[in-house]
Amino acid sequence: MIADSATERAPVSRESVVHAALALLAEGGLDSVSFRRIAKTLGVSGPTLYWHVENKRQLMDLMAEELVRRSGSAYAGPAPGQPWWCWLRADATRMFDALIATRDAPRVLAGNRPSPEAFPDIERVLGVLVDAGMTPGDAQQALSAIGAYVIGSATEWQAEVERSATQPLPDPSDEDVNTLRAEVLSGQPLLLQAISERLTRPRSSSFEFGLDLLIDGLRTRYAPQA
């Protein structure tokens, strides 16, 4: 006797809805994530999903939390003996790498709000920064500032990758292009030098430069060296 397909189907849960949404995100970007497509993926009717997720905004918040968890930086806190500023830098770098790896992932995280289930983890992370000398409000602002920088940088990265598909950056070893650039910018020597320097650096250097400014600024303020 063949089992009924509805009997074989795994029960729908909030987790399965989020995982299906992230699979659609990876496949076609945020515009492809809809309750209709998620329901089709899970083999259920659309209204069934509303037992688990109230609306698209809540779904995106849950997707954001799962992306953070998958990045390996889910409010873990510093490793034993790891300075808090090294932890913040490593955490931000892991998150950046995770975001640029999935199409439109930065858009999912932008404006997200944590669920109550994440509150204990956030409390623990805030405690690390409060122990470093920050007020709770300053600790929250520090995390928000780093998060906003990571999301913005990842958004710019993905936009540049998309543009480079049809308008790639010039090869810094192309002498003809370099000569033409020097002629066009003959009256702007600083801009010419800046462009020349940037073309020879790794694409990630801009993100790393800005992140260092943020982290070093926090360290200077809250952990000044003797």
N, C-alpha and C positions, 0 to 999 in steps of 0.2 A: 504494500500500500504506500502510495506517495504522500508524504507529509504536506499539509497545506502550507503555501508560501508564507502566509501571515504567521503561522506557528513557528516556522524556521527563522523568521526575521528577528534580529536582535531588538530588544525593547529600546525605544527612543528615550534619551536622557539629555540633560543640559549639555553634558560633555560631548555626546555624539553630535548634537546640533553644532556646537562650536567647532569640533574637528571637521565636520562636513563643510562648514563655512570657510575654514582656513584652507581646505583643499581647493575649494572654488577660487579663493583669493590667489593661491599659488598658480592656478591654471590660467586665470583670465583677468586678474586684478579686481579691485574693489567693485567696479561696475557690474561684475558677474555674480556678486554675492547678493542673492535675494532669497526671501522665504520660499518662493515658488521653486527655485532651483534646489535649495536645501531639502525641501520636502521630497522632490523627485529623487534626489540622491539617496535619501533614507527610505524611500518607498512608502511614504505616508502622505496623508492629506495635509494641506497647508495649515488649517486651523489647529492641528495636533501640536504644531510647534509652539503655539502661544501658551500651552500648558507649562512650557519650560523657559521660554524667553518672551518678555513682554513686547519688545519692539526692536527696530533696527539699531537704535542707539545703545540699548542694553546689550544687544548681540555684539556690537563693536567693542564695548567695554570688556566683555568676556573674552573676545578674541584677543584684545590687547593683553590681558592678563596671561592668556595661554602663550602668546608670543614671547612675553617676558620669561615665562617658565621655561620655554624651549630654548631660550638663549643661554640658559645656565646661570642667569643673574637674578633669580627670583628671590630677592630680599635675603640672600644667604648671609650677608655680613662678611666682615674680614675673616680670612683664614687665621689660625693661631699665629700670633706674632707679626701679622701683616699690618703695617701702618694704615690708618684710615684713608689717607690721601692716595696711597697705592691701590687700595681696594676700590675707591671711587673711580680712578682712572681705568683700572682693568674692567670694572663693571660696565662703564660707559663704552669702552671699546668692544666688549662682547655684544652689547646691545646694538651698537652701530653695525657691526658685522652681520648680526642676525637680521636687522631691518633691511639692509641693502640686498640681502639674499632673496627676499620675497617681494614680488611686485606689489606696490601700493601699501606695504606694511607700515611705512611711516604715517600714511593717512589714517590708518586704523588707530594708531596710538595717539594721534593729535586730538587733544580735547577729551581723552578718556578719563573716567573717574573710577576709582577702585571699588570693588564690591566689599560688603561687610566681611566676607571670608578672608580678605587680604589685610584687614585692619591689624591683627596681631603681628603679622610679619612687618608691616610698616612701623608699628610701635617699636619693634626690636631694632630696626634699622635707624630710626630716629634716636634711639637710646645710644647707639654708637657715636653719633655726632654730638649729642648732648654731653656725653662723657668727654668729648674732645674740647668742650668749652663753648659750644653753641647753645643759644636758647632754642626751645622747641620750634619756635616760629622761624628762626634763622636756619635751623636744620632742614625744615620743610622747604624753605625757599632755595636752599643750596641744591637739594635733590631736584626741585622743579626746574631750576636754571640749567642744571646739567641735562636733565631729560629733554627740555625744550631745545637745547643746543644739539643733542644727538638726533632728535627727530627732524629738526630743520636741516642739519647736515646730510642726513640720509635722504631727505626729500630732494635736495639739490643734487646729490650723487646720482639718484635714479633719473632725474630730469636730464642731467648731462649725458648719462649713458644712452638715453633715448635719442637725444639730439646727435650724439656722436655716430649713431647708426647711419645717418645721412650726411652729417657735417663733422667728420672727424677732425680732431686737433692736428695741426701740422707736425710733421716729423722734425724734431729739433736738429737733426743732422742734415736736413735738406738745405743746401747752401743757396739755392735759387730763391726759396721761400724766405730764408733769413735775410738775403740781400734786399728783396722786395720790402720786407717788414722794416728794415733799417731805413729805406728810402721814404716809406710812408710816414714813419715816426721820427724823422730826422729832427723835428722841432720839439719832440717830447722824449728826451733821452732817458728820463727816469722811468717812464712807462715802458719804453723799449727794453730797458734792463730788467724791469719787473717781469715782463712777459717772457723774456729769454730765460730767466731763472726758474719761473714756474714750469715752463715746458720741459725742463730737465729733471724736475722732481717727481716722485711718485704721486699718483692721484690722491692717495690718502694723506699726503703731507698737510693739506689745508685743514682737514679735520683734526689731525694730531696737534697742529700748531694752536688752534683755538682751544682744544681740550686742555692742553698744557697751561694756557693762560688762565682758564677757569680753576683748575686744580691748584696750580701754584699760587693763585690769588687767595684761595681758601686756606691753603697751608700757611702762607705768610701771615694771614690774619689770626688764625687759631692755633698754629703750632710754630711760632717764630723760632728760628734757630739762634742759639746763643752765639 
